[in-house]
Amino acid sequence: MTSPNEKENKACPAESLLKMLSGKWKPQLFKLAMEGPLRFNSLLRSLEGSNKQSLATALKELESEGLLERKIIRLKPLHVEYHLSAKGNLFIPVMQQLEQLSSSTPS
């Protein structure tokens, strides 16, 4: 008989990554962060159907999971930028592989 801890240790290694990137706007935000720093108002304009609350929530969750870092830019106008953390940069090859897989599968 296996204990609950043993079952947790046998979980799929990709499961935690998929949980980190699951949720409204998270995959899109991560992909955009791979291209460069993110600014909140720019995201609102570029992500069709997004709203302030859902974007703020997704950004906070990505930040709390250690994938994004929040930086206050003290130049006028004062603003906040989000960019990939060191941990987030480690996931770039994984995302690139997923993009290749999704583009190679027939629709």
Buried (B, 14 or more C-beta within 10 A) or exposed (E): EEEEEEEEEEEEEEEEBEEBBEBBBBBBBBBBBBEEBBBBEEBEEEBEEBEEEBBEBBBEBBBEBEBBBBEEEEEEEEBBBBBBBEEBEEBBEEBEEBEEEEEEEEE
